[in-house]
Amino acid sequence: MGSGVEDEAESVESFLTVSEQPEGLPLGQILAHHAARDPNRPAVTIDGRSISRAQLDARSNRRARALAQLGVGQDDFVTLALPNGLEFYETAFAVWKLGATLNPVSWRLPDAELRAIVDTAKPKLVIGVAPERLADHQVIPPGFEPDPSLSDGALPPKVARYWRAMTSGGSTGRPKVIVDHMAARWDPAMSFAMQQAGDTVLNPGPLYHNGPFMYAMKGLFAGAHIVEGGKFDPVHTLRLIQDHKVNWVMLVPTMMSRIWRLPEEVRGSFDLSSLRVLFHTAAHCPIWLKANWIEWLGPDRIWEGYGGTEAQGGCIIGGREALEHPGSVGKSFPGTQLKIFDDQGREVPQGEVGEIFFLPRGGKNSTYHYIGAEASAAGEWESIGDLGYFGPDGYLYLADRRTDLIISAGANIYPAEVEAAIDSHPDVESSVVIGLPDDDLGHRVHAIVERRPGGLVTSGGLLEHLKTLIVINKLPRSIEFVSGPLRGDDGKVRRSALRNERLPAGAKA
């Protein structure tokens, strides 16, 4: 890589603290700023079609005027339910040009979840939804095209108080809106998460999720060329990196696993020499998988980030540190604080598992606020529900989500540890471990396993494999094989829903 570890650490210091950035251009003017320097440079490439900076700016200007005619204005919320595509990018910048706040949601949401989010966010407009689904809200369907007679010239600059409002919690039936306290402005000279000016950035994930949205948009803010990956396919992803000479990509561990499990002659047939940074996040990466990627691409190209959409704090670790501290997600970002408390709110000693709490440099509530939920707090400190412990030298290790912890026969069992062991079997594509009620144990460990295509592993064979990796009390008491994917495109799993589907009628988890 072109810079040392110290320089890279400085470049990601703002990873979860950008809400403090006071200056910068209004987001609605960012495209015009970059177009003035190089109007024909591609801004976004989707399905082989590229749109230039100047074209994207002009098209989003016209779309902004169309949205203004529908009443969208300063600090309004606009819910966006569109798949990755040109319409999504145009609409995002159109919303910012009007000084409004973007609320991206999945375009696949069932009616009940969509209704719950819209009732919580109370947007001025919902985009990408058939009007009959929300008859009492102002809605425009997908595929909307602005009147071509509307001007595509520049609009007066406006800055929304909040640039985005992401959603979470759909798996519990109680959605919450996470309002990012960064104002809708950005310094186009500022890089983010080791992206560099002029980079080509591959986005393989859905834009309604925090990571893909944040890295793609902030790449555009800095003048990057964003290549959309489409529905994730491991071979297609490698081909895009090669053909577009991609410099920066964010993957989740599920994607990394599917790429790694390609036949070596396929995986090794692509030229990945342009790739400077592979950044992975969203879920913790199994030690064995990360070690294989580091051996394949080299330690200086592999980086892991840990933190929440709430941006109270986070950690980062590079490949060289990961080899020295396997399994760690790194140290806390400069300027943010991190502590681990027990159930009584007391700090736990090194090596003891507790709940992870953050305090951003601006203090409590400086980086976000919820709509529809209350933060889990211990005084000034806030948690996003993860469990972990400190190892030597202040390195953080994750255990699991507090709500996912399985207590079986009085012992704490962390699903992520069992899943990592299961996923190391060559016939396994992915797994999810949950706790199900048990009259004797309290809860028993139940594994839901997706085999790889052609995989033949049986319950017995998998248990024999696991006995060499984890202690006996952590072994699944039951194993269920399924054919469909267990994780979404963001690498996350709706564990509560999977658990509830397997509970006997009337039972409580």
N, C-alpha and C positions, 0 to 999 in steps of 0.2 A: 504494500500500500504506500501511497505517496507521503503520508504523514505519520508521525510517531503516535504512540499510545496517549501521551499527554495532550497533543493537539486534538485527537479524536475525543478524549474525555471532555475537553472544553467545548467541542462542537455539539455534544449532546447534553451539556449542562442545562439547557433550556427545554429538554425533552418533556418534562412535566411541569414547567414553571413559566411557560410563555404568557400566562395571563398577566404577568408583570410588565410586558413590553408596552411602553407608553407611546412610542412613536411608530411611524410606518405609513404606508399608503393605504387608503381605503381599499378593501378587497375588490370593490367594483372597478378600481382603476388599475389593478395589477396587470391584467392582460394587455391593456393599452400601453403600459410602461414597457413591457417586454416586446410588444409588437413594434414600438418605436425604434427599438434597437435592431430587431431582425423579424420583420413581419411575416416572412415565409417559413420560418422554422416551425416544424410540427409542434403543436401543443398536445394533441391527443391522437393516438392511433387505435382504431377499433375495427376488428375484423378486416385488417389490411387496408382500411381507408384512413387517411390522415387528414386532420383539419389544422390549419395553421393558427398561429397566435392571433393574427389580424382577423381571420374568419371567425374564430370562436368569440372574440371580443364583439365583433359586429353582430353576430347572431344572438348573443346574450343581451346586447343592447335592445334589439328589436323585441326579444322575449320579455325583457324588463318592462317595456312600455305596455305590452299586452297584459302583464300581471298588474301593473298600475291601474289599468282600466277596470280591473276586477276589485280594486280597493286596497291592494297590498301597499303598505307604507312603512314609515319609520317604526322599527322595533316590533313589528308584527311577527308572529310565528307563521311559518309556511311548512306544512307537512308534505314531504316528498316521498312517494311510494312508487319509484321507478327502478327498473333493472339498470345495471351498468350500461351506459351508452351515451351517445352525443346529447340526447335530450336531458339526461341527468346533469351533465357538465354545464350545458347551456343554462338550465334552470337554476343551478346552484349560484352561478355568477349573476344571473338576473335578479335573484333574491337579494344578494349582497349589494347590487347596484341601487336597489331601492331602500337600503338601510334596514332590511328585515333579517330575521334569524331563521336559519335553515334547520328543519327537524326531519332528518332522513329516517325512514322506516322500511322494513322489508315489503317488497311489492307482492310477496306471497302470503301476507298475513291473512288468516281467516277472519271472518266478519267480527267475531267477538273480540279478538285481540286488537284489531284495527279500531273498533269502536271505543275500547277501553283507553287506548293511547290518545285518540283524538279528544275524548272527553277530558283527559288529563291535561293535554297540552293546550287545548282550546285555540287552534290555529285560525288565522284569518282565511286561509285557503288550503285545500287538500288537493294535491296534484298526483295524477296517476291512478285514480280510482274511478270506477263506473259510478255515475251519479246516484243510481238506485241503491247503492250500498250505504250511502250516507245522505239520505234525502233531506235531513235538516241542517246540512253544512254546505258551504259553497265548495264545489268540486269541479275539477276539469279532468277529463279522462286521459289515459296515455295516448301518445301520438298527436297531441295538440300542436298545431302549427300557428304561429302568430300571423296576423294579417300582413301580407307583404307590403302593403302601403305604409305601414308604420316605419318610422325612421330607424336606421341602424347606427346613427351617430351617437356620440358620447352624451351621457347624462350628467347632471350636476352631482358632485361627490357627496355621498352619504355614508355614515358609519353606524352600523347597528351596535347597540350596547353589548350584545352577545352574538358571537359569530355562528354558534351552532348549539343545538340541543339534541343530544343523542338519547336513545331509549334503552331501557333494560328492564328485566324482571318479568318478561312475558311467560316464562316457564312456571312461575308461581301464581299466575293469574292476577297479579297486582303490579301493573306496569308503573315504572317511574321514569320521569324525564330528567336527564342530567344536563343542566344548563351550564355550559362552559363560560367562565367569566372573562375569557379573552375577548376584547372588543374586536370588531370586524375590520382590522387593519393589520398590515404586515410589512416589515422592512424587506424589500425584494433582494437586498444584498445579504440577508441572513440565511445561512444554511440550517438544516434541521436533521438531527439523527444521522449525521455523517453523509447526507446528500450534499452534492456539490453543484455549483452553478454549471449549467450545460449538461447535467446528467441525463441519461435515458433511464427511466424508472419503470419497472414492470409491476403492474398491479394485478395479482391473481385472485383477489378476494372481492366479495360484494361490498359496494360502497355504503350500504346502510350500517355496516359494522365500523366500530371506532377506528381500528388500526388501518384498514384499507382506505377509509375516508380521509383520515388525518395525514397519512403519508403521501397519498396521491395529491390531495389538495395543497399541502404545504410544499410538495415538489413543484406544482404549477406556480405557486406564489414565488418560488425562487427561480423560475424560468426553465424548469425541467420539461422534457418530453415524456409524457405518460403513455405507456403501451398497455392497453387493456388485455388481460389474459383470457377472458371468456370463462366458460365453465371449466373448472380445473381438470387438467389432464397432464400427467407427469411428462410424457414425451413432448406434448405441445408446448409446455412451459420451457423445457430445455431448448426446443427449437426457436422459441421467441427470444430467449436470451442470446442465442447464437446469431440469429438473423438480424436482430435490431441492435446488436452490440450493447446489451443492457449493462448498466453500471451498478445499479442498486435494486434490490428486490426484498420485499418482506414476505416470508413464508411462515406458516404455522406448522407445528410438529407433525400434524397429520399429512400435510403436503410433503414435508421433508421425508417422512417414512415412505410415502408412495413413490417418490423419486428414487430413494435409496434402494427400494426393493425391485426396481427394474433390473433386468439382466445386465451384468456388468458391461457386456459388449455394446448394449444399447446406451446405457448411461454414459459410458466413456466415449461415445462416438461424436459428441457435440463439443464445439469449441466454446468454452466458458471463460476465455482469457480476459474478456472485457469486464467481467463481474468483479467489482471492487468490494462491495459489501453485500452479504446475505444477512439480513436482520430478521430474527425470529422472535415471536411474542405470542400473546393470546392464551397459551397454555404452556405448562412447563415441559421442557424437552427431556425425554429419557436420556440418561447418561450414555448408554451404548450408542444411541442414534447420533447424538451430538459428536461423540468421539469419532464415529465413522465419517461424518461430514468434515470434521477438522482434518482428518487424515487425507480426505479426498481433495478438498479445496485449499487447505492450509489454514493455520490458526488466525492469521491476520484478516481474513475475509469473513469470519463467522462472529456475529455479535448477537447477544440476547438482551432484551429489555423486559422489565417487569414493572407493572403499575396498573392503575385503573383509569377508566374514562374520567373519573373525578379529579385526577391530576394533583392529588395532595402530595404525592411524592413517588419515588420509584427507585429502581436499581438498574444497573447495566453491567454487563461483563463481556469481555472479549475472549477470543479463542485461547489465547495464551494463558490468561487467568483461569479459564475453565479447565484447562489441563491440570493446573496446580490445585484447583478447588472443584473437583468434579461434582456436579449436582447443584452447585451454588448459582444463584441469580445475580450475584455481585454485591456491591456496596451501595449505600444510599447516595443519591445525587448530591453534589455540593449545594449547600443552602437549604436542603430539606432534612428533616429529622425523622428517625425511624426507631420505634421501641416495640418490645414484645411484652404483653401483659398476660397475667393469668385471669381466671374468672372473677377474681376479687379486685382487679385493677392494679395488681402489684407487678413490677418488673420481674421477669423470670431470669435465672442465671443462664450463662452460656450453655448451649446444648439442650436446654429444656424447651419443649414445644409450648407455644402460647399463641395468642391472637396478635396479628401484626397491625400496628397503629402508626399513622403518619402525622406529621405537623409540617405544613408548607412554610416557606420563609415568610410569606405574608400573613401567617396565622390562620386560625380556623375560619372556614367559609370564604377564604380569599380566592380560591380557584374554581369554585362551582357552587351551585345550590340545586337541591332536588325540587321537583314538582311531583307531588303524589307519594312522598316517602320522607322518612326522617333518617338522618345519618346515625350509624352506630358510633357512639362517642364515649370517651373516658376523659372528662374534662375538656381540655383544648385539643386532645388527640382524637383522630377519627380512623375507623377501620372500614375496609371493603370486604371483610369477612374471611380473609385468608389466615391460615395457621402456618407457623414456621418457627425456626429457631436460628440463633446466631452460632456460627462456627468460629474457629480461631480467626483473629485479625478482623473481626467485624463483618465477615461474609454471611449473607443471608441464605438460608435454605428453606424451601417451601415444603410444607407437609400436605396441606389440602385446604379446601373450603371448610369452614366451621360447619355449615349445614350438610356437608357430605361425609363428615366423620362417622365411622361405624364403631359402636361400642359393643363388643361381643365378649360375653363371659367376663365383663369388667375391664377388658383390654381395649385400648384405642387402636383402631386399624384405619390407615389412611388409603383410600381407594387409589390415589395416584401411584402409590408405590406398587400395589398389586397390578394395576394396569400396565405399568412399565415392564414388569416381569412377563406378563402375558404377551404384550406386544413384541417382545424380543423373540418369540417363536417364529420361525420362518414361514409358517403357514397362516399366520394371523395378520389381518389387515388393520384391525382396530379392536378396542375393547372398552367396555364401561363396567365398572364395579359399583354395586349398590348394596345397601343393607336392607334385608327383609326381616320382618318380625319372626321371632323364634321363641317357642315356649320355654326352652331350656337355656338358650344362650342370650336371650334378649333380642339380639339381631344376629343374623347369619350373613356371611359374605356370599353374594350371588354375582357371578360374572356373565355378562352378555358379550358374546364374541362374534365378530365378523371375520369369516375366513377369507384369505386371499383367493382370487380366481384359481381354481385347480387345487387349492389346499385341502388336505385330507385329515388333518389333525382331529382326534377324538377327545372326549372328555378325559379319558384315562391317559392318553398320550400327553395332553396338556398338563395334567396334574404331575406327571412324572417330570416334565420339564420344569415346572414351578418349584418342585421340592428341592431343586439344586440352587434356587435363587432367593426364596423367602422362607421364613420360619413357618412351622406347621400351623400355628393358630391363625395365620393370615391366608392360608389356602382357601380358595372358594369351596363352600359346602355344596354348591350347585353351579352348573355351567349350562348356559343356553346359547345355542348357535343361531344366528340370524343371517339373512341374506342381504339386507339393505344397509346403507351407511349409517353409522351411529353418531357421527359428528357432522356439523354443518360445514359450509365452506370456510367459516372463520376458525375452524378447529375446535370449537366449543361444543359442549354436549348439554342437552336439556335433561339433566340427571333426575330432577324432581318428577318430570313427566314420565320418564322410563320407570321410576320407582312406583309411581302411582298406578301405572298400567298393570303392574304385577302384584299389587296388593289384593288380598281377598276382599270381597265386598264388605264394606263397613269397617275394615281394619284401618289402623293408624300407623304411619311409618314411625 
